Amino acid sequence: MKTYTAIIEKCPDTNLYVGYIPGFPGAHSQAETLDELNRNLKEVIGMLLEDGEPESESRFVGTQVLTVA
């Protein structure tokens, strides 16, 4: 069992949640609810893994909060 970190945003134009897995080519989806997005991302990852473990384009490190005056 593998764990992936998803980045999730909400599109102001469509009001949909949009998620992607950093460094995992093709691992992205959108949905009306967070639960639906979670299911969609799991399905996409499952389909992508059918072709074997992908080579990561990058490695997720974390997030930072920046203060700009």
C-alpha contacts under 8 A as a table, 3 or more apart, distances in Angstrom:
res1	aa1	res2	aa2	distance
4	Y	21	I	6.93
5	T	21	I	6.09
5	T	22	P	7.49
5	T	60	F	7.82
6	A	19	G	6.14
6	A	20	Y	5.41
6	A	21	I	4.66
6	A	22	P	7.03
7	I	19	G	5.39
7	I	20	Y	5.45
7	I	21	I	6.28
7	I	22	P	7.26
8	I	17	Y	6.69
8	I	18	V	5.58
8	I	19	G	4.31
8	I	20	Y	6.81
9	E	17	Y	5.73
9	E	18	V	5.29
9	E	19	G	6.43
10	K	15	N	6.24
10	K	16	L	5.67
10	K	17	Y	4.40
10	K	18	V	5.95
11	C	14	T	5.63
11	C	15	N	5.15
11	C	16	L	5.49
11	C	17	Y	6.31
11	C	18	V	6.93
12	P	15	N	5.15
12	P	16	L	7.69
15	N	32	E	7.38
16	L	30	Q	6.36
16	L	31	A	5.51
16	L	32	E	4.97
16	L	33	T	7.47
17	Y	30	Q	5.41
17	Y	31	A	5.32
17	Y	32	E	6.05
17	Y	33	T	6.63
17	Y	34	L	6.76
17	Y	37	L	6.93
18	V	28	H	7.51
18	V	29	S	5.94
18	V	30	Q	4.30
18	V	31	A	6.71
18	V	37	L	7.47
19	G	28	H	5.53
19	G	29	S	5.52
19	G	30	Q	6.13
19	G	37	L	7.13
19	G	41	L	7.46
20	Y	27	A	5.59
20	Y	28	H	4.04
20	Y	29	S	6.52
20	Y	41	L	7.61
21	I	24	F	5.54
21	I	25	P	7.99
21	I	27	A	5.57
21	I	28	H	6.50
22	P	25	P	7.99
22	P	58	S	7.10
22	P	59	R	7.14
22	P	60	F	6.03
23	G	56	S	5.12
23	G	57	E	4.56
23	G	58	S	4.43
23	G	59	R	5.89
23	G	60	F	6.99
24	F	27	A	5.65
24	F	54	P	7.17
24	F	55	E	7.76
24	F	56	S	5.65
24	F	57	E	6.56
24	F	58	S	7.85
25	P	54	P	7.86
25	P	56	S	7.53
25	P	57	E	7.19
26	G	48	L	7.71
27	A	41	L	6.90
27	A	44	V	6.08
27	A	45	I	6.07
27	A	48	L	7.63
28	H	41	L	6.45
28	H	44	V	7.32
29	S	37	L	6.78
29	S	40	N	6.34
29	S	41	L	6.01
29	S	44	V	7.72
30	Q	37	L	5.82
30	Q	40	N	7.51
31	A	34	L	7.11
31	A	36	E	5.80
31	A	37	L	4.94
31	A	40	N	7.71
32	E	36	E	6.87
32	E	37	L	7.40
33	T	36	E	5.22
33	T	37	L	6.18
34	L	37	L	4.93
34	L	38	N	6.08
35	D	38	N	5.09
35	D	39	R	6.38
36	E	39	R	5.14
36	E	40	N	6.10
37	L	40	N	4.97
37	L	41	L	6.06
38	N	41	L	5.26
38	N	42	K	6.23
39	R	42	K	5.19
39	R	43	E	6.20
40	N	43	E	5.10
40	N	44	V	6.18
41	L	44	V	5.04
41	L	45	I	6.08
42	K	45	I	5.16
42	K	46	G	6.08
43	E	46	G	5.06
43	E	47	M	6.26
44	V	47	M	5.17
44	V	48	L	6.18
45	I	48	L	5.06
45	I	49	L	6.05
46	G	49	L	5.18
46	G	50	E	6.47
47	M	50	E	5.29
47	M	51	D	7.59
48	L	51	D	5.92
48	L	52	G	7.41
48	L	54	P	7.77
49	L	52	G	4.94
49	L	53	E	5.55
49	L	54	P	7.13
51	D	54	P	7.86
56	S	59	R	6.86
